[in-house]
């Protein structure tokens, strides 16, 4: 059916990953504040929402801030009122990042077939190691095999595609899941590919959707572009804990 609508139109190679917030509720913060106040009244939801709409931005922010509380770590997450508003993103990133983000079961995710048409991502570490030519040669072999298979075996051809190639996918989740996923997946232990995706999602929630208070509630989103050996540091802390238990 898609072929009859779009014909031969396909996305071509791109020079960088892309991410776009394609759908959100402009009244999302108002509805979240309504959901916060509703269980503490005996009023109908429409009545509560009407009162919230009369509040100043500062008054709504005060309610939201009080609800979130003083979070000591990312595991202290806001309650179900944050489920009242949703975000939908269109993402183009390397397939490895997609597979990591796909693991979050609370969100809705859908993806297009993996192919070589969107180009691939060459990590900076490859250039730093001086093996860019070897890396590119492997990618070219992957593309050649995919091309050979695609016409007669379109479903199987994706198995020939390296994980460095990009794939396009959509992700939809509510603000409560955003707190969980964006804080977790921007941690210094994470891979730079999915860290970048989640950092940009957080920025667009605040700047494009205009949900600045909700974005601020995600206080443990890490925007440090290059965390220094984050996973190594986490392993060191774990080893210190093990050593402490053994010595005790």
C-alpha positions as CSV (number, residue, x, y, z in Angstrom):
1,X,0.0,0.0,0.0
2,X,2.8,2.4,0.9
3,X,4.3,1.8,-2.6
4,X,1.1,2.9,-4.3
5,X,1.1,6.1,-2.2
6,X,4.8,7.1,-2.5
7,X,6.0,5.2,-5.5
8,X,9.7,5.1,-5.7
9,X,10.3,7.9,-3.2
10,X,12.8,6.9,-0.6
11,X,15.0,8.7,1.9
12,X,18.5,9.2,0.7
13,X,21.9,9.3,2.4
14,X,22.2,12.0,5.2
15,X,25.3,13.6,6.8
16,X,24.0,13.5,10.4
17,X,21.4,12.0,12.7
18,X,18.1,13.7,12.9
19,X,15.4,14.0,15.6
20,X,12.1,15.9,15.5
21,X,9.4,16.3,18.0
22,X,6.4,15.7,15.6
23,X,3.5,15.6,18.1
24,X,2.8,17.0,21.5
25,X,0.0,18.6,23.5
26,X,0.5,22.4,23.9
27,X,-1.7,22.2,27.0
28,X,0.4,19.3,28.4
29,X,1.6,21.1,31.5
30,X,-1.9,22.4,32.3
31,X,-3.2,18.8,32.1
32,X,-0.4,17.5,34.3
33,X,-1.1,20.1,36.9
34,X,-4.8,19.2,36.7
35,X,-3.9,15.5,37.2
36,X,-1.8,16.5,40.2
37,X,-4.6,18.4,41.9
38,X,-7.6,16.2,40.9
39,X,-7.3,13.4,43.5
40,X,-7.0,16.0,46.3
41,X,-10.5,17.5,45.6
42,X,-14.1,16.4,45.3
43,X,-14.5,18.3,42.1
44,X,-15.0,17.1,38.5
45,X,-11.9,17.0,36.3
46,X,-13.3,19.7,34.0
47,X,-13.8,22.0,37.0
48,X,-10.3,21.4,38.2
49,X,-8.9,22.1,34.8
50,X,-10.8,25.3,34.4
51,X,-9.3,26.5,37.7
52,X,-5.8,25.5,36.6
53,X,-6.2,27.5,33.4
54,X,-6.9,30.6,35.5
55,X,-3.7,30.1,37.4
56,X,-0.6,32.1,36.5
57,X,2.4,30.3,35.1
58,X,4.2,30.8,38.5
59,X,1.3,29.2,40.4
60,X,1.2,26.1,38.1
61,X,5.0,25.8,38.4
62,X,4.6,25.9,42.2
63,X,2.2,23.0,42.1
64,X,4.4,21.0,39.8
65,X,7.5,21.7,41.8
66,X,5.8,20.7,45.0
67,X,4.6,17.4,43.4
68,X,8.0,16.5,42.1
69,X,9.7,17.3,45.5
70,X,13.4,17.3,46.2
71,X,14.6,14.3,44.2
72,X,17.8,13.0,45.6
73,X,18.5,10.6,42.7
74,X,16.9,9.5,39.4
75,X,15.2,6.6,41.1
76,X,12.9,9.0,42.9
77,X,10.5,9.5,40.0
78,X,7.3,11.6,39.8
79,X,3.9,9.9,40.1
80,X,1.2,9.0,37.6
81,X,0.1,12.6,37.0
82,X,3.1,12.8,34.5
83,X,1.3,10.2,32.4
84,X,-1.2,12.8,31.4
85,X,0.8,14.2,28.4
86,X,2.7,12.5,25.6
87,X,5.5,13.2,23.1
88,X,6.1,11.6,19.7
89,X,9.5,11.8,18.0
90,X,10.8,10.9,14.6
91,X,14.4,9.7,14.9
92,X,17.1,8.8,12.5
93,X,20.1,7.3,14.3
94,X,22.4,4.4,14.0
95,X,20.8,1.0,14.4
96,X,22.9,0.2,17.6
97,X,21.3,3.2,19.4
98,X,17.9,2.2,18.2
99,X,18.3,-1.3,19.6
100,X,19.2,0.1,23.0
101,X,16.2,2.5,23.1
102,X,13.9,-0.2,21.9
103,X,14.4,-2.0,25.2
104,X,12.1,0.4,27.0
105,X,8.9,-1.5,27.2
106,X,6.7,1.3,28.5
107,X,6.9,3.3,25.3
108,X,5.5,2.9,21.8
109,X,8.1,2.4,19.2
110,X,7.9,1.6,15.5
111,X,10.6,1.4,12.9
112,X,11.3,1.2,9.2
113,X,13.2,-1.6,7.5
114,X,17.0,-1.5,8.2
115,X,18.8,-0.7,5.0
116,X,21.9,1.2,3.8
117,X,20.0,4.1,2.2
118,X,20.5,6.6,5.1
119,X,24.3,6.2,5.3
120,X,26.3,5.2,8.4
121,X,27.9,6.7,11.5
122,X,31.6,6.4,11.9
123,X,32.5,6.9,15.6
124,X,35.1,9.5,16.4
125,X,37.1,6.8,18.1
126,X,37.6,5.2,14.8
127,X,39.2,8.3,13.3
128,X,41.3,8.8,16.5
129,X,42.6,5.3,16.1
130,X,43.6,6.0,12.5
131,X,41.5,3.1,11.0
132,X,38.9,5.1,9.2
133,X,39.8,3.6,5.8
134,X,39.4,0.0,7.2
135,X,36.1,0.9,8.8
136,X,34.7,2.5,5.6
137,X,35.8,-0.6,3.6
138,X,33.7,-2.8,6.0
139,X,30.7,-0.5,5.5
140,X,31.1,-0.7,1.7
141,X,31.2,-4.5,1.9
142,X,28.0,-4.5,4.0
143,X,26.3,-2.2,1.5
144,X,27.3,-4.3,-1.4
145,X,25.9,-7.5,0.1
146,X,22.7,-5.7,1.1
147,X,22.3,-4.4,-2.5
148,X,22.8,-7.9,-3.9
149,X,20.2,-9.4,-1.6
150,X,17.6,-6.6,-1.5
151,X,15.8,-7.2,-4.9
152,X,15.2,-10.9,-4.5
153,X,15.2,-11.2,-0.7
154,X,14.1,-7.8,0.7
155,X,13.2,-9.1,4.2
156,X,16.4,-11.0,4.6
157,X,18.7,-8.3,3.2
158,X,18.7,-6.4,6.4
159,X,20.8,-9.1,8.1
160,X,23.7,-8.0,5.9
161,X,23.5,-4.4,7.2
162,X,26.1,-3.3,9.8
163,X,24.7,-1.8,13.0
164,X,26.6,1.5,12.2
165,X,24.0,2.2,9.4
166,X,21.2,4.5,10.3
167,X,17.5,3.5,10.7
168,X,14.4,5.7,11.0
169,X,12.0,5.1,13.8
170,X,9.3,6.8,15.8
171,X,9.1,6.8,19.6
172,X,6.1,7.9,21.7
173,X,6.0,8.1,25.5
174,X,4.4,10.1,28.3
175,X,6.3,12.5,30.5
176,X,6.6,9.9,33.3
177,X,8.4,7.5,31.0
178,X,10.4,10.4,29.7
179,X,11.8,11.0,33.2
180,X,12.8,7.4,33.5
181,X,14.3,6.9,30.0
182,X,16.0,10.2,29.4
183,X,17.7,10.3,32.8
184,X,18.8,6.7,32.5
185,X,20.0,6.8,28.9
186,X,22.0,10.1,29.3
187,X,24.0,8.7,32.2
188,X,27.8,8.9,31.8
189,X,27.9,5.0,31.5
190,X,25.8,5.1,28.3
191,X,26.9,5.0,24.7
192,X,27.4,8.3,23.0
193,X,24.9,7.4,20.2
194,X,21.8,7.0,22.4
195,X,23.0,9.6,24.9
196,X,22.8,12.2,22.0
197,X,19.3,11.0,21.0
198,X,18.0,11.4,24.6
199,X,19.7,14.7,25.2
200,X,18.1,16.2,22.1
201,X,14.7,14.8,23.1
202,X,15.0,16.5,26.5
203,X,15.9,19.8,24.9
204,X,13.0,19.6,22.5
205,X,10.5,18.8,25.3
206,X,11.5,22.1,26.9
207,X,12.1,24.3,23.9
208,X,9.8,23.0,21.1
209,X,6.9,21.7,23.2
210,X,7.4,24.6,25.6
211,X,7.1,22.2,28.6
212,X,9.9,23.9,30.5
213,X,8.6,22.9,34.0
214,X,8.4,19.2,33.0
215,X,11.8,19.4,31.4
216,X,13.2,20.9,34.5
217,X,11.7,18.1,36.6
218,X,14.0,15.7,34.7
219,X,16.9,17.1,36.7
220,X,19.2,14.1,36.3
221,X,19.3,14.3,32.5
222,X,23.1,14.6,31.8
223,X,23.9,17.0,28.9
224,X,27.7,16.6,29.3
225,X,28.7,15.9,25.7
226,X,31.7,13.7,26.5
227,X,31.6,12.1,29.9
228,X,35.1,11.0,30.8
229,X,35.2,7.1,30.9
230,X,31.8,7.0,32.6
231,X,31.4,3.2,32.4
232,X,34.9,2.7,33.7
233,X,34.2,4.9,36.7
234,X,31.0,3.0,37.4
235,X,33.0,-0.3,37.3
236,X,35.5,1.1,39.7
237,X,32.8,2.1,42.2
238,X,31.3,-1.4,42.0
239,X,34.7,-3.0,42.5
240,X,35.3,-0.8,45.6
241,X,32.0,-2.0,47.0
242,X,32.9,-5.6,46.4
243,X,36.3,-5.1,48.0
244,X,34.6,-3.5,51.0
245,X,32.2,-6.5,51.5
246,X,35.1,-9.0,51.2
247,X,37.3,-7.1,53.7
248,X,34.4,-6.9,56.2
